[in-house]
Amino acid sequence: MTMKMSLRGLVAGLLWTVAGTAMAQSGTVTAICSTDQSWCELAARDFQAATGIRVQQVRKATGEALAQLRAEAANPKTDLWWGGTGDPFLQAAEAGLLEPYRPTYLNDLHGWAVRQYAMSGNMVGGFYTSAIGFGWNDEVVRKKKLPVPRCWADLIDPKYKGEIETSHPASSGTAYTILAGLVQLMGEDAAFDYLKKLHRNITQYTRSGTAQAKSVAKGEVAVGVSFIFGFENERQQGFPVHSAAPCEGTSYEVGGIALIKGARNRDAAIKYYDWLMSPAGQSIGAKANSLQVPANKTFKPDPRIPLIDNVRLIKYDFEKYGRAVERRRLIDRWEKDVNSLPR
């Protein structure tokens, strides 16, 4: 055999090895992401670069994502759902739309994340956490001579008429977390009396619960009600925004992650799931300026992330308020008793 032929054989072997490796790492995963758009995009890009697995992903609010999974139940087109408030994930588990998955790295996760696995029969994992609060634009409140809100009771002051933005509980998991939290904090009838008064001051209910921070930062609205991390992110980017947790107490989220029952690309979905829960995946949030507290405790989180250690959190009953029948009942009552009223 000549040296030329040997070199050809060596090159061919190397090409075959490279091609085989690429094939082994290739594949596709179809996902729904319900956290901030920037995190969704950066995670998909970095995972694809790291693994060669193609990510086909759309961003949907949790309520819209749940509706899509229900519609696809007989013929699932989605493999993985991640990010966004956990209650709709628990409702999807209850409806039989998710597949159990118990990772081997549970000891790497905070207790609040592990509890989501136990509560849902391993169908929903805890992905991150953050508390509900208020954000306001310093320049707008000063110009309009509005008081800075510190408590839930402050927001029903007539001075805020047309100055507050929040989201719609039928489409937004954030808004449902607010609604269910107020019911647990005040009692149901008192909470709905409060929401009727708050309704008079609302300028709009957006589809997504991530919109309020941007609206406040741009000065389109004086006050927003959403997760504190969003407002804190805008402040750190130089906008005249500040935030506070309600003095009476507040609800919080444990963001979800789940495999879809009947997933067509299960192996690729598990790889994406595990990567999202790893330090590499969890650190993407802060890199994308999405400042929730990550579930993985084995790495040092970004110092910009607002901690919830000093926030007065209610004892949120995820099991009860994560049930589909309870969600539907509360939203129906909100539509009838609150959203139907004039503003």
C-alpha positions in Angstrom: 0.0 0.0 0.0 1.4 3.4 -1.0 1.8 6.3 1.4 -0.7 8.3 -0.7 -3.3 5.5 -0.3 -2.6 5.3 3.4 -3.2 9.1 3.8 -6.4 8.8 1.9 -7.6 6.0 4.2 -6.6 8.0 7.3 -8.5 11.1 6.0 -11.5 9.0 5.1 -11.5 7.4 8.6 -11.3 10.8 10.3 -14.1 12.2 8.2 -16.2 9.1 9.1 -15.5 9.6 12.8 -16.4 13.3 12.6 -19.6 12.5 10.7 -20.5 9.8 13.2 -20.0 12.1 16.1 -22.1 14.8 14.5 -24.8 12.3 13.8 -24.7 11.1 17.4 -25.1 14.7 18.6 -27.7 15.8 16.0 -31.4 15.8 16.6 -34.3 18.2 17.2 -36.2 19.2 20.3 -39.5 21.2 20.1 -40.0 23.4 23.1 -42.3 26.1 24.5 -40.6 28.7 26.7 -42.7 30.8 29.0 -40.0 33.0 30.7 -38.5 36.2 29.3 -38.0 36.3 25.5 -34.3 37.1 25.9 -33.7 34.0 28.1 -35.7 31.8 25.8 -33.5 32.9 22.8 -30.1 32.7 24.5 -30.8 29.3 26.1 -31.8 27.8 22.7 -28.8 29.3 21.0 -26.2 28.1 23.6 -27.7 24.6 24.0 -27.7 24.1 20.2 -24.1 25.3 20.0 -23.0 23.0 22.9 -24.8 19.9 21.7 -25.6 20.2 18.0 -29.2 19.5 18.8 -31.5 21.8 16.9 -34.1 23.7 19.1 -37.4 24.6 17.6 -38.9 26.9 20.2 -41.7 29.4 20.6 -42.3 31.8 23.5 -45.8 31.7 25.0 -47.3 33.0 28.2 -48.1 30.0 30.5 -51.9 30.2 30.1 -51.5 30.2 26.3 -48.9 27.3 26.5 -51.3 25.2 28.6 -54.1 25.9 26.1 -51.8 24.7 23.3 -50.8 21.5 25.1 -54.5 20.7 25.7 -55.3 21.2 22.0 -52.3 19.0 21.1 -53.1 16.2 23.6 -54.2 13.6 21.1 -51.2 14.3 18.8 -48.4 16.1 20.8 -46.1 18.4 18.8 -44.2 19.7 21.8 -41.4 17.9 23.6 -40.5 20.2 26.5 -42.1 23.2 28.3 -40.0 25.4 30.6 -40.1 28.7 32.4 -43.1 30.7 33.6 -45.2 30.4 36.7 -45.6 26.8 38.1 -49.4 26.7 38.6 -50.3 26.1 34.9 -47.6 23.3 34.9 -49.4 21.6 37.8 -52.7 21.9 36.0 -51.1 20.3 32.9 -49.8 17.5 35.2 -53.3 17.0 36.6 -54.7 16.8 33.1 -52.3 14.0 32.2 -50.4 16.1 29.6 -46.9 15.6 31.2 -44.5 12.7 31.6 -42.8 11.9 35.0 -39.1 12.6 35.1 -37.0 12.5 38.3 -33.5 13.8 37.7 -30.5 12.2 39.3 -29.2 15.7 40.5 -32.0 16.6 42.9 -29.5 17.2 45.6 -28.1 20.0 43.5 -31.4 21.9 43.7 -33.0 24.1 46.4 -35.7 22.6 48.6 -38.5 24.7 47.0 -37.5 23.2 43.6 -37.5 19.7 44.9 -40.9 20.1 46.5 -42.4 20.7 43.1 -41.3 17.2 42.0 -42.8 15.6 45.1 -46.1 17.5 44.7 -46.6 16.6 41.1 -45.5 13.0 41.0 -42.2 14.1 39.3 -44.1 15.6 36.4 -43.1 19.2 37.2 -39.7 20.5 38.4 -39.0 23.8 40.1 -37.0 26.0 37.7 -36.6 29.3 39.5 -38.4 31.6 42.0 -39.4 35.2 42.4 -41.9 37.3 44.4 -44.7 39.5 43.3 -44.4 43.2 43.9 -44.8 46.7 42.5 -42.6 48.8 40.2 -42.9 52.5 39.6 -41.3 55.1 37.4 -39.7 57.8 39.6 -40.1 60.5 37.0 -43.7 59.8 36.3 -44.9 59.6 39.9 -43.0 62.8 40.7 -44.4 64.6 37.6 -48.0 63.5 38.4 -47.5 64.0 42.2 -48.4 60.4 43.0 -47.4 58.6 46.2 -44.9 55.7 46.0 -46.8 52.5 46.7 -45.6 50.3 49.5 -48.7 48.2 50.3 -51.6 46.5 48.5 -53.8 49.1 50.2 -52.0 51.9 48.5 -53.0 50.8 45.0 -56.7 51.4 45.5 -56.2 55.1 46.2 -58.2 57.1 43.6 -55.1 59.1 42.8 -53.9 56.1 40.8 -56.9 56.0 38.4 -55.6 55.0 35.0 -52.0 54.8 36.3 -51.6 51.0 37.1 -50.9 48.2 34.7 -51.1 44.4 35.4 -51.8 41.3 33.4 -54.9 39.1 32.6 -55.2 35.9 34.7 -56.7 33.9 31.9 -53.5 34.2 29.8 -50.8 35.1 32.3 -49.5 32.9 35.0 -48.2 36.0 36.7 -51.7 37.5 37.0 -53.1 34.2 38.3 -50.3 34.1 41.0 -51.4 37.6 42.0 -55.1 36.6 42.1 -54.5 33.4 44.0 -52.1 35.1 46.3 -54.6 37.9 47.3 -57.3 35.2 47.9 -54.9 33.5 50.3 -53.7 36.7 51.9 -57.1 38.4 52.4 -59.7 35.7 52.2 -61.7 35.2 49.0 -64.6 37.7 49.4 -62.3 40.4 50.8 -59.8 39.8 47.9 -62.5 40.2 45.3 -63.8 43.4 47.0 -60.2 44.7 46.8 -59.8 43.7 43.1 -63.0 45.6 42.2 -61.5 48.7 43.7 -58.2 48.1 42.1 -60.0 47.6 38.7 -61.0 51.3 38.7 -57.3 52.3 38.6 -56.1 49.8 36.0 -55.2 51.2 32.6 -55.0 47.7 30.9 -54.6 44.0 31.5 -51.9 42.7 29.3 -51.7 39.1 27.9 -48.2 38.6 29.3 -47.0 39.2 32.9 -43.6 40.3 31.7 -44.9 43.4 30.0 -45.2 45.6 33.1 -41.5 46.2 33.7 -41.0 47.6 30.2 -44.2 49.7 30.4 -43.0 51.3 33.6 -39.4 51.8 32.3 -40.7 53.6 29.2 -42.9 55.8 31.3 -46.0 54.5 29.6 -47.6 53.8 33.0 -46.7 55.0 36.5 -47.0 51.7 38.4 -46.9 48.0 37.4 -47.8 44.9 39.3 -45.7 41.9 38.4 -42.6 40.0 39.6 -40.0 42.2 41.3 -37.1 40.8 39.2 -38.4 42.5 36.1 -38.5 45.9 37.6 -35.1 45.4 39.2 -33.7 44.5 35.8 -34.9 47.8 34.3 -33.5 49.8 37.2 -30.1 48.1 36.7 -30.2 49.1 33.0 -30.4 52.7 34.0 -34.1 53.4 33.8 -35.8 55.5 36.6 -37.5 52.4 38.1 -37.8 51.2 41.7 -39.7 48.3 43.2 -41.0 47.1 46.5 -42.7 44.0 48.0 -46.2 44.7 49.5 -46.0 45.4 53.2 -48.9 43.1 54.0 -47.3 40.1 52.4 -47.2 38.7 48.8 -47.3 35.6 46.7 -44.4 34.1 44.7 -43.8 31.7 41.9 -41.8 28.6 41.5 -41.3 28.5 37.7 -41.8 25.1 36.1 -40.1 22.7 33.7 -41.7 19.5 32.3 -41.5 16.8 29.7 -44.6 16.5 27.5 -46.4 13.1 27.4 -46.0 11.5 24.1 -43.0 13.7 23.1 -41.7 12.7 19.7 -38.1 13.7 20.6 -37.9 12.5 24.1 -34.1 11.8 24.3 -33.3 15.3 22.9 -35.9 16.8 25.3 -34.2 15.2 28.3 -30.8 16.5 27.2 -32.3 20.1 26.9 -34.1 19.7 30.3 -30.9 18.6 32.1 -28.9 21.3 30.4 -31.4 24.0 31.5 -31.2 22.7 35.1 -27.4 22.7 35.1 -25.2 25.6 36.2 -24.6 26.4 32.5 -28.3 26.6 31.7 -29.4 28.2 35.0 -26.8 31.0 34.6 -28.2 32.0 31.2 -31.1 33.8 33.0 -28.9 36.5 34.4 -26.8 36.7 31.2 -30.1 37.5 29.5 -31.0 40.1 32.2 -33.8 37.8 33.6 -33.1 38.0 37.3 -35.1 35.2 38.9 -33.4 33.1 41.7 -32.1 29.9 40.0 -33.1 26.4 41.3 -29.6 25.0 41.0 -27.6 25.8 44.2 -24.2 24.5 43.1 -23.0 27.7 41.5 -22.7 31.3 42.7 -25.7 33.3 41.2 -25.3 36.7 39.6 -25.2 39.3 42.4 -27.7 41.5 40.5 -30.5 39.0 41.3 -32.8 40.4 44.0 -33.0 38.0 46.9 -36.3 37.3 48.6 -34.9 36.6 52.0 -36.5 39.8 53.4 -39.7 39.6 51.5 -42.8 38.8 53.6 -44.0 35.7 51.6 -47.4 34.1 52.2 -47.7 30.4 52.7 -48.7 29.8 49.1 -50.8 26.6 48.6 -49.4 25.4 45.3 -51.3 22.1 45.5 -54.7 23.7 45.9 -54.3 26.7 43.6 -52.4 24.6 41.0 -55.6 22.6 40.4 -57.4 23.3 37.1 -60.8 23.4 38.7 -59.7 26.0 41.2 -57.9 28.1 38.6 -61.0 28.0 36.4 -63.3 28.9 39.2 -61.2 31.9 40.3 -60.8 33.2 36.8 -64.5 32.8 36.0 -65.3 34.8 39.2 -62.7 37.5 38.3 -64.3 37.8 34.8 -67.8 38.1 36.3 -67.2 40.2 39.4 -64.2 42.3 38.3 -63.4 42.5 34.6 -67.0 43.1 33.6 -67.1 46.3 35.6 -66.5 49.7 33.9 -63.3 51.6 34.5 
